[in-house]
C-alpha cells in the first residue's frame, strides 16, 4: 500500500488494522539476486552474454519504455534468439498470441514493460532480467517475485549502470539481502558452455534408424577422417558462427565495488538508467545544498566537471518551474530522435538545472531541444563549461555580456551569439559567441558596469527631483 494512503488512513481512521499475507517488500528466500556492472552503452551486449551463458534460460526481460521494449526484442530476434515483446501498443489479440507462445515455451525470452507484464502468472520462470532498474525499489521486488514460484528456484539479474551503486544499496536494504556482483562472462566461457550444450543435445538425441540404409554411403564419404578430425568437422559445422562472434570479445565489466563506494561517498545521484533519486528531484538533500550543486562528501567538491565520456548541459528550467528529475528525462525523451539516451547526473537548481549525457548524444540533445517547450516555457539547452575552461565554441567570457548567478557551482556555459538568456531575454553582442558564468558566492546580479541597474535609475530619479 502506498505510504500516502497509509498516512491518510492513520489520520482519519480509528484503530485501523493491517492484514499482510507475506513479509512486506522482502525478497523470496529461494531467489538469487545477481547484478552485472557495465557501461550504459554495453547493456545489450551484456544481455546477450547473459542469455548465451544460460542456454536454458526461460524468463522475462524488463525495460522502462515501450519503445525500448520493442527495440530490445527486435535486436534479440535479429540475433537469432527466441524472443518477443509485450507492451501497451499491442492489441489484446496480439498480446494473447505472444503470451500463448511464451507459455508453451516456444519463446525463451519475453521482453516487457512493468505495466504490460501485470497479470503474467507463470511458475516455471528461471530468470528475471532487469535491463533497466525501476524508479521505485518496490517494483524491483515485484519483478523478482515472478521467478522462484511454486517451490522452484529462480534468479533475478540486474544489468546495472556504472553509477547506480546508491540505487543497488537501496534495493539491498529493501529485500534485506545482499546483491551478488557477477562478472559478465568472456567469449571463451560462453563458447565452452554452448559447446557442451551442443554435445549434450547430440548425446541425448534419439537415433532414427531410418538412416541405417544411408550409413554405407556416409562411411565411404568419411573414410579419410579419423575420430578427432571427424569431431572437429562436426563441431565446426554447427559452431563456427558462434566462435566467430565471440572471437576477441572485449571485457564488458567495470569496477562494481569502486563505483558503489564512490556513489555512496558522494551521495551519488540516481539516474534514469538507474541511479537518480526521484524523491529528491536530483538535488542533494542531506546538506540542503541548493547553493552551488556541491558534492555531499564535504560540500567542497563542485559538480562542474562532467564524468569521463559525458557532456554536461545547462537548461534554463529549475525548481521554480516545478521541474523534477523525471520531468527532465521525459523532456529529453520527447524531443530527441534517440529515445534511449542514458541520462547521467542531474542537478536541479532554483532557476536552472544541469544534466549529463554521453558525448555521443551531444548533437542529439542540442538539436532536439532547440525548439522545445515545457509547461509554456521555452527551453534553452547549452553545453556547460567547467570552471576555468575556455569555450570550445569560440569566444571568451566577455565582460558585461551576461549575468552572474549565485549557486551555479562556478560553471560556465557556452552560448553561440544571440542565444537566449536564462530569463528568456536575448544576449548582447550579436554574431559573436559569449559564455555565461555562474558564481558560487555573493548573490546579486552583476550589471557589468551598466548604469541601467535599479540603484542607478533610483539615484538618477532623485537628482532629477532635486533639480525640479
Number of C-alpha atoms within 10 A of each C-alpha: 6 6 8 8 10 12 10 10 14 11 9 9 9 8 8 9 8 6 5 7 5 8 9 12 15 18 21 20 11 15 20 20 22 17 21 27 28 23 16 20 13 14 18 15 12 23 21 15 18 19 19 20 19 16 14 12 16 21 26 28 24 26 22 20 18 20 14 19 22 20 15 21 22 16 15 19 14 11 10 8 17 17 25 23 24 24 21 14 12 14 11 10 9 12 16 13 11 19 19 13 15 21 16 9 12 13 18 21 26 24 27 26 23 18 13 18 18 11 7 10 12 13 14 18 22 21 26 26 25 22 25 20 25 20 21 13 18 15 14 22 19 15 20 24 19 24 29 23 18 9 10 13 17 24 21 25 24 27 25 25 29 23 27 26 26 25 26 21 14 12 20 17 12 17 21 12 15 14 19 13 15 15 18 23 18 18 21 14 15 21 20 13 15 19 17 11 15 16 13 11 11 11 10 9 9 8 10 7 8 8 9 10 9 10 11 9 10 12 11 9 10 12 10 9 12 9 8 9 12 14 12 10 12 11 14 13 10 12 15 10 10 16 18 11 11 16 12 11 11 9 13 19 18 16 12 22 13 12 19 21 14 16 21 18 14 18 19 26 28 27 27 27 24 25 27 26 23 17 13 15 23 25 28 21 13 9 13 10 16 17 16 25 26 24 19 20 15 10 13 10 15 18 22 20 17 19 14 8 10 19 20 25 22 22 21 21 26 19 15 11 14 13 20 22 27 19 13 22 19 12 17 22 19 14 18 20 13 13 15 16 21 18 25 27 24 29 24 26 25 17 19 21 25 26 24 24 21 19 13 12 16 18 10 17 22 17 14 19 21 16 12 18 13 13 9 7 12 16 19 22 25 21 23 26 25 20 18 9 11 16 21 10 13 15 16 16 18 14 13 14 15 22 18 22 21 17 23 27 24 22 23 25 25 25 23 19 18 16 21 18 16 20 12 13 10 14 20 17 13 12 10 14 21 27 23 25 24 18 21 19 14 10 12 10 13 13 16 15 9 9 11 11 13 10 10 12 11 11 11 12 11 12 10 9 9 7 6 6
